[in-house]
């Protein structure tokens, strides 16, 4: 009986990965290139492709990894590293808050989902509907694992290319910004996502004017969260009133 259950579970994961792969192709194309950019950067600091892939495996932080490359020099204090990495990745706190309910239903897989929650994965989890006849928790898990695999692969390829080919790394870290722009455009194409995008842009511009370019990220996230949650609450109250009528 247990063998049948195991086979069924394995088949369920295989089905989930097959279903998830087409949705992750945009991240595949993006992560390969920005992962390669990270690999080139870390190779320039004297670390080979194994270190690049290992860091992407255990410290899967996207823009945080780009920033961390600059810390591989003497004189940078541990407290400075912790503070800077926190400021760059503080937005993930708000990502996690919006996914608490979904992740709580995923059992032990929720720990990996929390660890692997990048901007691109977060976007996919929200805009992608789980196909019929596919377990939702396995489908979301497959998306997260595939995205990290692409990043690890890109990191290794970039480090190898950086060693074998004379690649100039100046400005290569802009690849991450370019990917964010692509994701933003993709969400804008979906009319249902435009109000949220407008709220995000408005909050960012307001906080940029008030707090300046160096300090606007955290206030922007807080204001966005308050506005979106308030809007959701008002929308739900209207829906309840309509049903009551």
C-alpha positions in Angstrom: 0.0 0.0 0.0 2.8 2.4 0.9 4.5 1.8 -2.4 1.4 2.7 -4.3 1.1 5.9 -2.3 4.8 6.8 -3.1 4.3 6.1 -6.8 1.2 8.2 -6.8 3.0 11.1 -5.0 6.0 10.9 -7.4 3.7 10.9 -10.4 1.9 14.0 -8.9 5.2 15.9 -8.7 6.1 14.9 -12.2 2.8 16.2 -13.4 3.1 19.4 -11.4 6.6 20.1 -12.9 5.4 19.5 -16.4 2.5 21.8 -15.9 4.6 24.5 -14.2 7.4 24.6 -16.8 5.7 26.6 -19.5 4.7 29.3 -17.0 8.3 29.6 -15.9 9.8 30.1 -19.4 9.9 33.9 -19.0 11.9 33.5 -15.7 14.1 30.9 -17.4 15.2 33.4 -20.1 15.7 36.1 -17.6 17.4 34.1 -14.8 19.8 32.5 -17.2 21.1 35.9 -18.2 21.1 37.7 -14.9 22.4 34.5 -13.2 25.2 34.6 -15.7 25.8 38.2 -14.9 26.1 37.3 -11.2 28.5 34.5 -12.1 30.7 36.8 -14.1 30.8 39.3 -11.2 31.7 36.7 -8.5 34.3 35.1 -10.8 36.0 38.5 -11.1 36.5 38.4 -7.3 38.4 35.2 -7.6 35.7 32.6 -6.9 35.1 29.7 -9.4 31.8 28.4 -10.8 31.3 26.0 -7.9 31.2 28.9 -5.4 28.9 30.8 -7.6 26.4 27.8 -7.8 26.8 27.1 -4.1 26.0 30.6 -3.2 22.9 30.6 -5.4 21.9 27.3 -3.7 22.1 28.4 -0.1 21.8 32.2 -0.4 19.2 32.6 -3.1 18.6 36.3 -2.9 18.8 37.7 -6.4 19.6 41.4 -6.0 21.0 40.6 -2.6 23.6 38.4 -4.2 24.6 41.2 -6.6 25.1 43.4 -3.5 27.0 40.7 -1.6 29.7 40.5 -4.3 30.8 44.0 -3.2 31.3 42.7 0.3 34.0 40.2 -0.8 36.7 42.7 0.1 38.6 43.4 3.4 37.3 46.1 5.7 33.5 45.5 5.4 32.0 44.8 8.8 29.5 42.1 9.5 26.9 44.6 10.8 27.2 46.6 7.6 26.6 43.5 5.5 23.5 42.5 7.6 22.0 46.0 7.5 22.5 46.4 3.7 21.2 43.0 2.9 18.2 43.6 5.1 17.4 46.9 3.4 17.7 45.4 -0.1 15.5 42.4 0.7 13.0 43.9 3.2 10.3 43.8 0.6 10.1 40.0 1.0 8.6 40.5 4.5 5.5 42.0 2.7 5.6 39.3 0.1 5.4 36.7 2.8 2.6 38.4 4.7 0.4 38.2 1.6 1.1 34.5 1.1 0.7 33.3 4.7 -2.6 31.6 4.1 -1.5 29.8 0.9 1.8 28.6 2.4 0.2 27.4 5.6 -1.6 24.7 3.6 1.5 23.3 2.0 2.9 21.3 5.0 6.7 20.9 5.1 7.0 22.4 1.6 6.2 25.8 3.1 9.7 26.2 4.5 11.2 25.9 1.0 8.5 28.3 -0.4 9.5 30.9 2.2 13.2 30.5 1.4 12.7 30.6 -2.4 10.4 33.6 -2.6 12.1 35.9 -5.1 10.4 38.8 -6.9 9.9 36.8 -10.0 8.6 33.7 -8.2 6.2 35.9 -6.2 4.9 37.4 -9.4 4.3 33.9 -10.9 2.6 32.7 -7.8 0.1 35.5 -8.0 -0.6 35.7 -11.8 -0.6 32.0 -12.5 -3.7 29.9 -12.1 -3.2 26.2 -11.1 -4.3 24.0 -14.0 -7.1 21.5 -13.4 -6.2 18.1 -12.2 -2.9 19.4 -10.7 -2.4 19.6 -7.0 -1.9 23.3 -6.1 0.7 22.9 -3.5 2.9 20.7 -5.8 2.3 23.1 -8.7 3.5 26.2 -6.6 6.4 24.1 -5.3 7.4 23.2 -8.8 7.4 26.9 -9.9 9.7 27.8 -7.0 12.1 24.9 -7.6 12.3 25.5 -11.3 13.1 29.2 -10.8 15.9 28.5 -8.4 17.3 25.8 -10.7 17.5 28.4 -13.6 19.3 30.8 -11.3 21.8 28.2 -10.1 22.5 27.1 -13.7 22.9 30.7 -14.9 25.4 31.4 -12.1 27.5 28.5 -13.0 27.5 29.3 -16.7 28.4 32.9 -16.1 31.3 32.0 -13.8 32.7 29.6 -16.4 32.3 32.2 -19.2 33.9 34.8 -17.1 37.0 32.6 -16.6 37.4 31.5 -20.2 36.3 34.7 -22.0 37.5 38.3 -21.5 34.1 39.8 -20.4 33.9 43.4 -19.1 31.6 43.4 -16.0 31.0 47.2 -15.8 27.2 47.8 -15.8 26.4 44.1 -15.9 24.5 44.4 -12.7 21.8 46.4 -14.6 20.5 43.0 -15.8 18.4 42.7 -12.6 16.7 46.0 -13.1 16.0 45.1 -16.7 14.2 41.9 -15.6 12.1 43.9 -13.1 11.0 46.2 -15.9 10.0 43.2 -18.1 7.9 41.7 -15.3 6.2 45.1 -14.7 5.3 45.3 -18.4 4.0 41.8 -18.4 1.7 42.5 -15.5 0.6 45.8 -17.1 -0.6 43.8 -20.1 -3.1 42.1 -17.8 -5.8 44.8 -17.3 -6.9 43.2 -14.0 -3.4 43.9 -12.6 -3.2 47.6 -13.7 -4.9 49.1 -10.6 -2.3 47.4 -8.3 0.5 48.5 -10.6 -0.7 52.1 -10.5 -0.9 52.0 -6.7 2.7 50.7 -6.6 4.0 53.4 -9.0 2.1 56.1 -7.1 3.3 55.1 -3.7 6.9 54.7 -5.0 6.9 58.2 -6.6 5.4 59.8 -3.4 7.9 58.1 -1.1 10.7 59.0 -3.5 9.8 62.7 -3.3 9.5 62.6 0.5 12.3 60.3 1.6 14.8 60.5 -1.2 16.3 57.8 -3.5 18.4 56.2 -0.7 15.5 55.7 1.8 12.3 55.3 -0.1 12.0 51.5 -0.4 10.8 50.5 3.1 8.3 53.4 3.3 7.0 52.5 -0.2 6.4 48.9 0.8 4.5 50.0 4.0 2.3 52.5 2.2 1.6 50.0 -0.6 0.6 47.4 1.9 -1.7 49.7 3.8 -3.4 51.0 0.6 -3.8 47.6 -1.0 -5.1 45.9 2.2 -7.5 48.8 2.8 -8.7 48.6 -0.8 -9.3 44.9 -0.5 -11.2 45.3 2.7 -13.5 47.9 1.1 -14.0 45.7 -2.0 -14.9 42.7 0.2 -17.4 44.8 2.2 -19.1 46.0 -1.0 -19.3 42.4 -2.2 -20.9 41.3 1.1 -23.4 44.2 0.8 -24.3 43.1 -2.7 -24.9 39.5 -1.7 -27.0 40.7 1.3 -29.2 42.7 -1.1 
